[in-house]
């Protein structure tokens, strides 16, 4: 089986606090390869999922903190 070359990227989302997301991204080859393209889509989907879930958790924490101080 063909071995896919990968490298790691780090994404930081900066607001009041830092969120750090680390995801391995499949590197493209010189010529198009369907398996590599599918791996890249999976890698990008994983990043989107991590960003969305991190955002939702931050939003939940903000609402809980607001409600704590209001009540």
N, C-alpha and C positions, 0 to 999 in steps of 0.2 A: 504494500500500500504506500502511496505517496505521502511523504512527511511534509506537513504544512509548517512553514516558517512563521513564527509569532514573535511579537514584542509586546512590551507592557507600556500602557499609558496611564498617567495619573491625572485625574480631573479634580479640581477643587472648586467648590461652590462657596462663594464668600457672601455672607450676610452679617448677622450679629455674631454668628459663630461659624467655624469652618467645618464643612463636610468634605470628607475625602473619599473618593470612589476610585478603586483600582480595578482595572479590567484588562485582560489580555486581548489584543486585537490581532487577528490573522492578517499577515502581510500578503499583498498580491504578488503574483508571479509575472514573468515577462509575457507569457501567453495566457489567454483566458482559460480558466479551469473552473468548471461548475462546482466542484467540491469546495474550492477555496472561496468562491463567491457566496455559497450557502453558509460557510463558516463565518464569513464577514457579516452577513445578515444576522446570524445568531449572536455574534459579539455585540453588534450595535443594538439589537433588541435587549440584550442584557444591560447595556448602559442606560437605555431609556427606562427600563424597569427599575433600576437602582435609583435613578434620578427622581422618578415619579414617587417611589415609595419613601425616599428620603424627604421629599417635599411634603408629602402627606403627614409624615411623623412630625416634622417641624411645625406644620400648621396646627396639628392636634395639641402639641405642647404649648403653643401660643394661646390657643383658646382656653386650655386648662389654667394657664397662668392668669389670664385675664379674668376668668370666672372666680378664681381664688381671691383676687384682690377686690373684685366687685362685691362678693358675698361677705 
